[in-house]
Amino acid sequence: TYVNRDVDDTTTKVKELFVGGRHNHMVNSWFQLHASGGLSIFMIDTNVDLSYANMRSDSDTAYAPYAQVGTNLFITKNLSVGASYKYNFLDDSADIFTTNPELSGGLAFLTVGWSF
């Protein structure tokens, strides 16, 4: 229910755990492509400090498949830098995400890696 009243403070924490498989393809000795897929588990905790009532808290969990692609450039035999793009396939029934933060969709990120 939407209430048009003042809120003193709101905090939302999202934790994500994802498990899956990954395939690496070395194009040459310094350039690598990779693709992965699996299951993401999102845990969200929200606390709202209402100026007109006691603090309210809520938490929930959502599950979604994901797909990820990326590249790595090997600077040395062990050190690499790269870029990846991950897409979470959350459906509309994951109602914990009807407000911010919106986690359905894509996320691009840069990586630094060390191979053993």
C-alpha positions as CSV (number, residue, x, y, z in Angstrom):
1,T,0.0,0.0,0.0
2,Y,1.3,3.4,-1.0
3,V,1.4,6.0,1.8
4,N,2.2,9.6,1.1
5,R,4.1,10.4,4.3
6,D,7.6,11.3,5.4
7,V,10.3,8.6,5.7
8,D,13.3,9.4,7.9
9,D,15.6,6.7,6.4
10,T,15.5,3.7,4.0
11,T,18.2,1.1,3.5
12,T,18.1,-1.8,1.1
13,K,20.8,-4.5,0.9
14,V,21.0,-7.0,-1.9
15,K,23.2,-10.1,-1.8
16,E,23.6,-12.3,-4.9
17,L,25.0,-15.8,-5.1
18,F,25.3,-17.4,-8.5
19,V,26.4,-20.9,-9.4
20,G,26.8,-22.3,-12.9
21,G,29.2,-23.6,-15.5
22,R,31.7,-21.7,-17.7
23,H,33.4,-22.5,-21.0
24,N,36.7,-20.8,-21.8
25,H,38.1,-20.5,-25.3
26,M,41.7,-19.4,-25.9
27,V,41.8,-17.6,-29.2
28,N,45.6,-17.3,-29.0
29,S,48.1,-17.2,-26.2
30,W,46.9,-13.8,-24.9
31,F,43.2,-13.5,-25.8
32,Q,40.4,-15.5,-24.2
33,L,36.6,-15.6,-24.7
34,H,34.3,-17.1,-22.1
35,A,30.6,-17.9,-21.7
36,S,28.7,-19.1,-18.7
37,G,25.2,-19.8,-17.4
38,G,23.5,-20.9,-14.3
39,L,21.3,-19.9,-11.4
40,S,21.4,-16.6,-9.5
41,I,19.9,-16.3,-6.0
42,F,19.0,-12.8,-4.8
43,M,18.5,-12.0,-1.1
44,I,17.1,-8.6,-0.3
45,D,16.6,-6.9,3.1
46,T,14.8,-3.5,3.4
47,N,14.5,-1.3,6.5
48,V,12.3,1.8,6.5
49,D,12.4,4.3,9.4
50,L,9.0,6.0,9.3
51,S,8.7,9.4,10.9
52,Y,5.1,8.7,11.9
53,A,5.5,5.0,13.1
54,N,8.0,2.3,14.1
55,M,10.7,1.0,11.8
56,R,9.4,-1.6,9.3
57,S,11.6,-4.4,7.8
58,D,11.1,-6.9,5.1
59,S,13.2,-9.5,3.4
60,D,12.7,-12.0,0.6
61,T,14.6,-14.3,-1.9
62,A,14.3,-14.6,-5.6
63,Y,15.8,-17.1,-8.1
64,A,16.6,-16.5,-11.7
65,P,18.7,-18.1,-14.5
66,Y,21.6,-16.0,-15.8
67,A,23.8,-15.9,-18.9
68,Q,27.3,-14.3,-19.0
69,V,29.8,-13.6,-21.8
70,G,33.2,-11.9,-21.7
71,T,36.8,-11.5,-22.8
72,N,40.1,-11.6,-21.0
73,L,43.5,-10.2,-22.2
74,F,46.5,-11.8,-20.6
75,I,49.1,-9.2,-19.7
76,T,51.5,-12.0,-18.4
77,K,51.1,-15.8,-18.2
78,N,49.1,-15.4,-15.0
79,L,47.7,-11.8,-14.9
80,S,44.6,-10.9,-17.0
81,V,42.2,-8.0,-17.4
82,G,38.8,-8.3,-19.0
83,A,35.2,-7.3,-19.5
84,S,32.1,-9.3,-18.9
85,Y,28.3,-8.8,-19.4
86,K,25.8,-10.8,-17.2
87,Y,22.1,-10.9,-17.8
88,N,19.7,-12.0,-15.0
89,F,16.3,-13.4,-16.3
90,L,14.1,-12.4,-13.4
91,D,10.4,-12.5,-14.2
92,D,7.7,-10.1,-13.0
93,S,6.6,-12.5,-10.2
94,A,9.7,-11.6,-8.3
95,D,7.7,-8.8,-6.5
96,I,10.5,-7.9,-4.2
97,F,12.1,-6.1,-7.1
98,T,9.1,-3.9,-8.0
99,T,11.0,-1.0,-6.5
100,N,14.6,-0.1,-6.5
101,P,17.1,-1.7,-6.9
102,E,16.0,-3.1,-10.2
103,L,18.1,-6.2,-10.8
104,S,16.4,-7.7,-13.8
105,G,18.4,-7.1,-16.9
106,G,22.1,-6.7,-17.6
107,L,25.2,-5.8,-15.8
108,A,28.6,-5.0,-17.4
109,F,31.8,-5.1,-15.3
110,L,35.6,-5.0,-15.6
111,T,37.7,-7.8,-14.2
112,V,41.3,-8.5,-13.1
113,G,42.3,-12.1,-12.8
114,W,45.1,-14.3,-11.6
115,S,45.5,-17.8,-13.1
116,F,47.4,-20.5,-11.2
